[in-house]
């Protein structure tokens, strides 16, 4: 699932650089609540949980139990397990959970790391209760213009072109019996302003930025520093819902 070998330092830098502050996720809370009727006591399967930002958000927002599956040991160690969150070692195509145990699944910025989408979809079908939704938060080819990194580092778009498209994703999940329910773009405040967003960037923790040449990265940073530092650092990603 992961394309980076995360040691303790890299995992912590990922957490500092890539996690969106909870205050910046309000639109996501509302979008998730509209897409999935989560009630206290339900179980959410967080596949590719990273350092647990959304695992804790789901727990706090909806009072649900979260099964946070993450293959990278250093990332998994940063998930605040206990009190409603179980941090589990596993992959999307081999989930360490019982059949029919979850009321919803969350795939946050991991779709493009999965080597076999159809295998992951089959595992999700096994792990989910009948009719339970899969919520996919990702950037998709042709729909990434409002991603902050694409805005200031436009060369990152060529890497996104290799990601699964919406159509490819829906086809892979259809093979496991899922249908497309909805697709919408959701804003998030990645940092209070562009100055803080620029200060948070860690090239080594971002697969999109790592793909750039030094010259491309430097030009992007120059664009960021030339922008209005007080402008809110608002980015957009897609929420694809399948059930």
MOQUI-V461715 format. One record per residue. RES is the residue in three letters. BURIAL is b if it has 24 or more other ideal C-beta (glycine too) atoms within 12 Angstrom, else e. Layout:
res = (RES,RES)
burial = (BURIAL,BURIAL)
//
This chain:
res = (UNK,UNK,UNK,UNK,UNK,UNK,UNK,UNK,UNK,UNK,UNK,UNK,UNK,UNK,UNK,UNK,UNK,UNK,UNK,UNK,UNK,UNK,UNK,UNK,UNK,UNK,UNK,UNK,UNK,UNK,UNK,UNK,UNK,UNK,UNK,UNK,UNK,UNK,UNK,UNK,UNK,UNK,UNK,UNK,UNK,UNK,UNK,UNK,UNK,UNK,UNK,UNK,UNK,UNK,UNK,UNK,UNK,UNK,UNK,UNK,UNK,UNK,UNK,UNK,UNK,UNK,UNK,UNK,UNK,UNK,UNK,UNK,UNK,UNK,UNK,UNK,UNK,UNK,UNK,UNK,UNK,UNK,UNK,UNK,UNK,UNK,UNK,UNK,UNK,UNK,UNK,UNK,UNK,UNK,UNK,UNK,UNK,UNK,UNK,UNK,UNK,UNK,UNK,UNK,UNK,UNK,UNK,UNK,UNK,UNK,UNK,UNK,UNK,UNK,UNK,UNK,UNK,UNK,UNK,UNK,UNK,UNK,UNK,UNK,UNK,UNK,UNK,UNK,UNK,UNK,UNK,UNK,UNK,UNK,UNK,UNK,UNK,UNK,UNK,UNK,UNK,UNK,UNK,UNK,UNK,UNK,UNK,UNK,UNK,UNK,UNK,UNK,UNK,UNK,UNK,UNK,UNK,UNK,UNK,UNK,UNK,UNK,UNK,UNK,UNK,UNK,UNK,UNK,UNK,UNK,UNK,UNK,UNK,UNK,UNK,UNK,UNK,UNK,UNK,UNK,UNK,UNK,UNK,UNK,UNK,UNK,UNK,UNK,UNK,UNK,UNK,UNK,UNK,UNK,UNK,UNK,UNK,UNK,UNK,UNK,UNK,UNK,UNK,UNK,UNK,UNK,UNK,UNK,UNK,UNK,UNK,UNK,UNK,UNK,UNK,UNK,UNK,UNK,UNK,UNK,UNK,UNK,UNK,UNK,UNK,UNK,UNK,UNK,UNK,UNK,UNK,UNK,UNK,UNK,UNK,UNK,UNK,UNK,UNK,UNK,UNK,UNK,UNK)
burial = (b,b,e,b,e,b,e,e,e,b,b,e,b,b,b,e,b,b,b,b,e,e,e,b,b,e,b,b,b,e,b,b,e,e,b,b,e,b,e,e,e,b,b,b,b,b,b,b,b,b,b,b,b,b,b,b,b,b,b,e,b,b,e,b,b,b,b,b,b,b,b,b,e,b,b,b,e,b,b,e,b,e,e,b,b,b,b,b,b,b,b,b,b,e,b,b,b,e,e,e,b,b,b,b,b,b,b,b,b,b,b,b,b,b,e,e,b,b,e,b,b,e,b,b,b,b,b,b,b,e,e,b,b,b,b,b,b,b,b,b,b,e,b,b,e,e,b,b,b,b,b,b,b,e,b,b,b,e,b,b,e,e,b,b,b,b,e,b,b,b,e,b,b,e,e,b,e,b,e,e,e,b,b,b,b,b,b,b,b,b,b,e,e,b,e,e,b,b,e,b,b,b,b,e,b,b,b,b,b,e,b,b,e,e,e,b,b,e,e,b,b,e,e,b,e,e,e,e,e,e,e,e,b,b,b,b,b,b,b,b,b,b,b)
//
